């Protein structure tokens, strides 16, 4: 509902001074929707901001992300997407990773996973016994943590059990 004390002339004056809808709304204590309504009613353009797409493109080419561009230039991420669709803005090509880089990333990911597991292993736990438990896992079964590591369980023999593949997938990270 429109405010009864809204003065269209004051809104028109502020629009002519080049203020944005949100700034006018904040100054007059109105909602942005009310200001937009009066802009339309007064025949004023709804969007007066023009972006310098060359500067934005240059910043993006130098490594700025959509979020960083939005901060730097005061433009919404959605506006960047629309500009990209219109051809005013070109998204930089992602650099293709070499096979060595991909292997290194996989190795790092594996190390992060296993270091997490390592820190969940008690200091007095016999690592050889753990390895033996994994090696002796029967065919069609998987090693399962009775209390999942994600729920605070430890990576120890007392917290391991063999479950069929189906049972293990159904259990997921639940505590039964």
Rosetta constraint file for C-alpha pairs under 8 A:
AtomPair CA 2 CA 6 HARMONIC 7.63 0.50
AtomPair CA 2 CA 34 HARMONIC 6.56 0.50
AtomPair CA 3 CA 30 HARMONIC 7.88 0.50
AtomPair CA 7 CA 11 HARMONIC 6.57 0.50
AtomPair CA 8 CA 12 HARMONIC 6.08 0.50
AtomPair CA 8 CA 38 HARMONIC 6.64 0.50
AtomPair CA 8 CA 42 HARMONIC 7.88 0.50
AtomPair CA 9 CA 13 HARMONIC 6.15 0.50
AtomPair CA 10 CA 14 HARMONIC 6.34 0.50
AtomPair CA 11 CA 15 HARMONIC 6.15 0.50
AtomPair CA 11 CA 24 HARMONIC 7.28 0.50
AtomPair CA 11 CA 35 HARMONIC 7.32 0.50
AtomPair CA 11 CA 38 HARMONIC 7.46 0.50
AtomPair CA 11 CA 39 HARMONIC 7.90 0.50
AtomPair CA 12 CA 16 HARMONIC 6.14 0.50
AtomPair CA 12 CA 39 HARMONIC 7.46 0.50
AtomPair CA 12 CA 42 HARMONIC 7.35 0.50
AtomPair CA 13 CA 17 HARMONIC 6.37 0.50
AtomPair CA 14 CA 18 HARMONIC 6.73 0.50
AtomPair CA 14 CA 19 HARMONIC 5.98 0.50
AtomPair CA 14 CA 24 HARMONIC 6.79 0.50
AtomPair CA 15 CA 19 HARMONIC 5.52 0.50
AtomPair CA 15 CA 20 HARMONIC 7.22 0.50
AtomPair CA 15 CA 21 HARMONIC 7.95 0.50
AtomPair CA 15 CA 24 HARMONIC 7.81 0.50
AtomPair CA 15 CA 39 HARMONIC 7.96 0.50
AtomPair CA 15 CA 44 HARMONIC 7.82 0.50
AtomPair CA 18 CA 48 HARMONIC 7.48 0.50
AtomPair CA 19 CA 23 HARMONIC 6.24 0.50
AtomPair CA 19 CA 24 HARMONIC 6.40 0.50
AtomPair CA 20 CA 24 HARMONIC 6.23 0.50
AtomPair CA 20 CA 48 HARMONIC 7.65 0.50
AtomPair CA 20 CA 49 HARMONIC 7.83 0.50
AtomPair CA 21 CA 25 HARMONIC 6.10 0.50
AtomPair CA 21 CA 32 HARMONIC 6.04 0.50
AtomPair CA 21 CA 35 HARMONIC 6.20 0.50
AtomPair CA 21 CA 36 HARMONIC 6.74 0.50
AtomPair CA 22 CA 26 HARMONIC 6.15 0.50
AtomPair CA 22 CA 32 HARMONIC 5.69 0.50
AtomPair CA 23 CA 27 HARMONIC 6.13 0.50
AtomPair CA 24 CA 28 HARMONIC 6.13 0.50
AtomPair CA 24 CA 30 HARMONIC 7.94 0.50
AtomPair CA 24 CA 35 HARMONIC 7.21 0.50
AtomPair CA 25 CA 29 HARMONIC 5.63 0.50
AtomPair CA 25 CA 30 HARMONIC 4.64 0.50
AtomPair CA 25 CA 31 HARMONIC 5.49 0.50
AtomPair CA 25 CA 32 HARMONIC 5.39 0.50
AtomPair CA 25 CA 34 HARMONIC 7.89 0.50
AtomPair CA 25 CA 35 HARMONIC 6.25 0.50
AtomPair CA 26 CA 30 HARMONIC 6.53 0.50
AtomPair CA 26 CA 31 HARMONIC 7.76 0.50
AtomPair CA 30 CA 34 HARMONIC 6.44 0.50
AtomPair CA 30 CA 35 HARMONIC 7.07 0.50
AtomPair CA 31 CA 35 HARMONIC 6.64 0.50
AtomPair CA 32 CA 36 HARMONIC 6.10 0.50
AtomPair CA 33 CA 37 HARMONIC 6.04 0.50
AtomPair CA 34 CA 38 HARMONIC 6.36 0.50
AtomPair CA 35 CA 39 HARMONIC 6.14 0.50
AtomPair CA 36 CA 40 HARMONIC 6.22 0.50
AtomPair CA 36 CA 46 HARMONIC 6.67 0.50
AtomPair CA 37 CA 41 HARMONIC 6.13 0.50
AtomPair CA 38 CA 42 HARMONIC 5.85 0.50
AtomPair CA 39 CA 43 HARMONIC 6.14 0.50
AtomPair CA 39 CA 44 HARMONIC 5.00 0.50
AtomPair CA 39 CA 45 HARMONIC 6.81 0.50
AtomPair CA 39 CA 46 HARMONIC 6.30 0.50
AtomPair CA 40 CA 44 HARMONIC 5.93 0.50
AtomPair CA 40 CA 45 HARMONIC 7.19 0.50
AtomPair CA 40 CA 46 HARMONIC 6.82 0.50
AtomPair CA 52 CA 56 HARMONIC 6.49 0.50
AtomPair CA 53 CA 57 HARMONIC 5.82 0.50
AtomPair CA 53 CA 88 HARMONIC 6.61 0.50
AtomPair CA 53 CA 89 HARMONIC 6.57 0.50
AtomPair CA 54 CA 58 HARMONIC 6.14 0.50
AtomPair CA 55 CA 59 HARMONIC 6.25 0.50
AtomPair CA 56 CA 60 HARMONIC 6.19 0.50
AtomPair CA 56 CA 69 HARMONIC 6.95 0.50
AtomPair CA 56 CA 73 HARMONIC 7.47 0.50
AtomPair CA 56 CA 89 HARMONIC 7.97 0.50
AtomPair CA 57 CA 61 HARMONIC 6.06 0.50
AtomPair CA 57 CA 89 HARMONIC 6.20 0.50
AtomPair CA 57 CA 90 HARMONIC 7.06 0.50
AtomPair CA 58 CA 62 HARMONIC 6.27 0.50
AtomPair CA 59 CA 63 HARMONIC 6.69 0.50
AtomPair CA 59 CA 64 HARMONIC 5.73 0.50
AtomPair CA 59 CA 69 HARMONIC 7.37 0.50
AtomPair CA 60 CA 64 HARMONIC 4.57 0.50
AtomPair CA 60 CA 65 HARMONIC 6.45 0.50
AtomPair CA 60 CA 66 HARMONIC 7.83 0.50
AtomPair CA 60 CA 69 HARMONIC 7.18 0.50
AtomPair CA 60 CA 91 HARMONIC 7.68 0.50
AtomPair CA 60 CA 92 HARMONIC 7.37 0.50
AtomPair CA 61 CA 92 HARMONIC 6.24 0.50
AtomPair CA 64 CA 68 HARMONIC 5.62 0.50
AtomPair CA 64 CA 69 HARMONIC 6.13 0.50
AtomPair CA 65 CA 69 HARMONIC 6.11 0.50
AtomPair CA 66 CA 70 HARMONIC 6.15 0.50
AtomPair CA 66 CA 77 HARMONIC 6.17 0.50
AtomPair CA 66 CA 80 HARMONIC 7.39 0.50
AtomPair CA 67 CA 71 HARMONIC 6.43 0.50
AtomPair CA 67 CA 77 HARMONIC 6.80 0.50
AtomPair CA 68 CA 72 HARMONIC 6.10 0.50
AtomPair CA 69 CA 73 HARMONIC 5.90 0.50
AtomPair CA 69 CA 74 HARMONIC 7.68 0.50
AtomPair CA 69 CA 75 HARMONIC 7.33 0.50
AtomPair CA 70 CA 74 HARMONIC 5.21 0.50
AtomPair CA 70 CA 75 HARMONIC 4.72 0.50
AtomPair CA 70 CA 76 HARMONIC 5.53 0.50
AtomPair CA 70 CA 77 HARMONIC 5.99 0.50
AtomPair CA 71 CA 75 HARMONIC 7.27 0.50
AtomPair CA 75 CA 79 HARMONIC 6.52 0.50
AtomPair CA 75 CA 80 HARMONIC 7.34 0.50
AtomPair CA 76 CA 80 HARMONIC 6.66 0.50
AtomPair CA 77 CA 81 HARMONIC 6.42 0.50
AtomPair CA 78 CA 82 HARMONIC 6.22 0.50
AtomPair CA 79 CA 83 HARMONIC 6.05 0.50
AtomPair CA 80 CA 84 HARMONIC 6.09 0.50
AtomPair CA 80 CA 89 HARMONIC 7.30 0.50
AtomPair CA 81 CA 85 HARMONIC 6.26 0.50
AtomPair CA 82 CA 86 HARMONIC 6.25 0.50
AtomPair CA 83 CA 87 HARMONIC 6.08 0.50
AtomPair CA 83 CA 88 HARMONIC 5.03 0.50
AtomPair CA 83 CA 89 HARMONIC 5.47 0.50
AtomPair CA 84 CA 88 HARMONIC 5.82 0.50
AtomPair CA 84 CA 89 HARMONIC 4.57 0.50
AtomPair CA 84 CA 90 HARMONIC 5.78 0.50
AtomPair CA 84 CA 91 HARMONIC 7.15 0.50
AtomPair CA 85 CA 89 HARMONIC 7.94 0.50
AtomPair CA 97 CA 101 HARMONIC 5.84 0.50
AtomPair CA 97 CA 102 HARMONIC 6.32 0.50
AtomPair CA 98 CA 102 HARMONIC 6.33 0.50
AtomPair CA 99 CA 103 HARMONIC 6.10 0.50
AtomPair CA 100 CA 104 HARMONIC 6.11 0.50
AtomPair CA 101 CA 105 HARMONIC 6.13 0.50
AtomPair CA 102 CA 106 HARMONIC 6.21 0.50
AtomPair CA 103 CA 107 HARMONIC 6.12 0.50
AtomPair CA 104 CA 108 HARMONIC 6.12 0.50
AtomPair CA 105 CA 109 HARMONIC 6.12 0.50
AtomPair CA 106 CA 110 HARMONIC 6.16 0.50
AtomPair CA 107 CA 111 HARMONIC 6.10 0.50
AtomPair CA 108 CA 112 HARMONIC 6.13 0.50
AtomPair CA 109 CA 113 HARMONIC 6.29 0.50
AtomPair CA 110 CA 114 HARMONIC 6.18 0.50
AtomPair CA 111 CA 115 HARMONIC 5.79 0.50
AtomPair CA 112 CA 116 HARMONIC 6.21 0.50
AtomPair CA 113 CA 117 HARMONIC 6.50 0.50
AtomPair CA 114 CA 118 HARMONIC 5.89 0.50
AtomPair CA 115 CA 119 HARMONIC 6.16 0.50
AtomPair CA 116 CA 120 HARMONIC 6.52 0.50
AtomPair CA 117 CA 121 HARMONIC 6.55 0.50
AtomPair CA 117 CA 149 HARMONIC 7.61 0.50
AtomPair CA 117 CA 155 HARMONIC 6.63 0.50
AtomPair CA 118 CA 155 HARMONIC 7.65 0.50
AtomPair CA 120 CA 149 HARMONIC 7.20 0.50
AtomPair CA 120 CA 153 HARMONIC 7.54 0.50
AtomPair CA 120 CA 154 HARMONIC 5.05 0.50
AtomPair CA 120 CA 155 HARMONIC 5.43 0.50
AtomPair CA 121 CA 125 HARMONIC 6.78 0.50
AtomPair CA 121 CA 154 HARMONIC 5.80 0.50
AtomPair CA 121 CA 155 HARMONIC 4.60 0.50
AtomPair CA 121 CA 156 HARMONIC 6.02 0.50
AtomPair CA 122 CA 154 HARMONIC 7.07 0.50
AtomPair CA 122 CA 155 HARMONIC 7.23 0.50
AtomPair CA 122 CA 156 HARMONIC 6.92 0.50
AtomPair CA 125 CA 156 HARMONIC 6.48 0.50
AtomPair CA 125 CA 157 HARMONIC 7.94 0.50
AtomPair CA 126 CA 130 HARMONIC 6.59 0.50
AtomPair CA 127 CA 131 HARMONIC 6.23 0.50
AtomPair CA 128 CA 132 HARMONIC 6.09 0.50
AtomPair CA 129 CA 133 HARMONIC 6.20 0.50
AtomPair CA 129 CA 157 HARMONIC 7.67 0.50
AtomPair CA 130 CA 134 HARMONIC 6.46 0.50
AtomPair CA 130 CA 156 HARMONIC 7.09 0.50
AtomPair CA 130 CA 157 HARMONIC 6.24 0.50
AtomPair CA 131 CA 135 HARMONIC 6.20 0.50
AtomPair CA 132 CA 136 HARMONIC 6.08 0.50
AtomPair CA 133 CA 137 HARMONIC 6.55 0.50
AtomPair CA 133 CA 157 HARMONIC 7.76 0.50
AtomPair CA 134 CA 143 HARMONIC 6.63 0.50
AtomPair CA 137 CA 141 HARMONIC 6.44 0.50
AtomPair CA 137 CA 142 HARMONIC 6.55 0.50
AtomPair CA 137 CA 143 HARMONIC 6.79 0.50
AtomPair CA 137 CA 162 HARMONIC 6.90 0.50
AtomPair CA 138 CA 142 HARMONIC 7.77 0.50
AtomPair CA 140 CA 164 HARMONIC 5.95 0.50
AtomPair CA 140 CA 165 HARMONIC 6.25 0.50
AtomPair CA 141 CA 162 HARMONIC 6.08 0.50
AtomPair CA 141 CA 163 HARMONIC 5.34 0.50
AtomPair CA 141 CA 164 HARMONIC 4.17 0.50
AtomPair CA 141 CA 165 HARMONIC 5.38 0.50
AtomPair CA 142 CA 162 HARMONIC 5.60 0.50
AtomPair CA 142 CA 163 HARMONIC 5.48 0.50
AtomPair CA 142 CA 164 HARMONIC 6.04 0.50
AtomPair CA 142 CA 165 HARMONIC 5.84 0.50
AtomPair CA 142 CA 168 HARMONIC 7.04 0.50
AtomPair CA 143 CA 160 HARMONIC 6.56 0.50
AtomPair CA 143 CA 161 HARMONIC 5.76 0.50
AtomPair CA 143 CA 162 HARMONIC 4.83 0.50
AtomPair CA 143 CA 163 HARMONIC 6.47 0.50
AtomPair CA 144 CA 160 HARMONIC 5.60 0.50
AtomPair CA 144 CA 161 HARMONIC 5.28 0.50
AtomPair CA 144 CA 162 HARMONIC 5.94 0.50
AtomPair CA 144 CA 163 HARMONIC 6.41 0.50
AtomPair CA 144 CA 168 HARMONIC 6.68 0.50
AtomPair CA 145 CA 149 HARMONIC 7.12 0.50
AtomPair CA 145 CA 153 HARMONIC 7.42 0.50
AtomPair CA 145 CA 155 HARMONIC 7.39 0.50
AtomPair CA 145 CA 159 HARMONIC 5.52 0.50
AtomPair CA 145 CA 160 HARMONIC 4.70 0.50
AtomPair CA 145 CA 161 HARMONIC 6.44 0.50
AtomPair CA 146 CA 153 HARMONIC 7.70 0.50
AtomPair CA 146 CA 159 HARMONIC 5.26 0.50
AtomPair CA 146 CA 160 HARMONIC 5.82 0.50
AtomPair CA 146 CA 161 HARMONIC 6.60 0.50
AtomPair CA 146 CA 175 HARMONIC 6.89 0.50
AtomPair CA 146 CA 176 HARMONIC 7.81 0.50
AtomPair CA 147 CA 151 HARMONIC 6.64 0.50
AtomPair CA 147 CA 152 HARMONIC 7.16 0.50
AtomPair CA 147 CA 153 HARMONIC 4.71 0.50
AtomPair CA 147 CA 154 HARMONIC 7.54 0.50
AtomPair CA 147 CA 159 HARMONIC 6.53 0.50
AtomPair CA 147 CA 174 HARMONIC 7.74 0.50
AtomPair CA 147 CA 175 HARMONIC 5.70 0.50
AtomPair CA 148 CA 152 HARMONIC 6.63 0.50
AtomPair CA 148 CA 153 HARMONIC 5.14 0.50
AtomPair CA 148 CA 154 HARMONIC 7.73 0.50
AtomPair CA 148 CA 173 HARMONIC 5.61 0.50
AtomPair CA 148 CA 174 HARMONIC 7.12 0.50
AtomPair CA 148 CA 175 HARMONIC 7.06 0.50
AtomPair CA 149 CA 153 HARMONIC 4.40 0.50
AtomPair CA 149 CA 154 HARMONIC 5.96 0.50
AtomPair CA 149 CA 155 HARMONIC 7.09 0.50
AtomPair CA 150 CA 173 HARMONIC 7.23 0.50
AtomPair CA 151 CA 173 HARMONIC 7.66 0.50
AtomPair CA 153 CA 159 HARMONIC 7.25 0.50
AtomPair CA 154 CA 159 HARMONIC 6.57 0.50
AtomPair CA 155 CA 159 HARMONIC 6.61 0.50
AtomPair CA 155 CA 160 HARMONIC 7.53 0.50
AtomPair CA 156 CA 160 HARMONIC 6.59 0.50
AtomPair CA 163 CA 167 HARMONIC 5.98 0.50
AtomPair CA 163 CA 168 HARMONIC 5.65 0.50
AtomPair CA 164 CA 168 HARMONIC 6.08 0.50
AtomPair CA 165 CA 169 HARMONIC 6.19 0.50
AtomPair CA 166 CA 170 HARMONIC 6.21 0.50
AtomPair CA 167 CA 171 HARMONIC 6.05 0.50
AtomPair CA 168 CA 172 HARMONIC 6.11 0.50
AtomPair CA 171 CA 175 HARMONIC 7.77 0.50
AtomPair CA 171 CA 176 HARMONIC 7.76 0.50
